[in-house]
Amino acid sequence: MPKIKTNRAAAKRFKKTGSGKFVYNKSFGSHILTKKTTKRKRSLRQSQIIDRSNHRQLRLLLPNH
């Protein structure tokens, strides 16, 4: 049987926490920051937790994590 491959694009974007949840960083926070409000930029810094409804898809993308 061949090995199951990890989706490398997903592996770079998502990390698994100790409790088994998936964490990701928000997009749109790297450039063109002058027109974005301070409040918006501050909220872009925090990482987010993936909703439970998307866990099955992420488990298929990241089988070895």
Buried (B, 14 or more C-beta within 10 A) or exposed (E): EEEEEEBEEBEEBBBBEEEEEBEBEEEEBEEEEEEEEEEEEEEBEEEEEBEEEEEEEBEEBBEEE
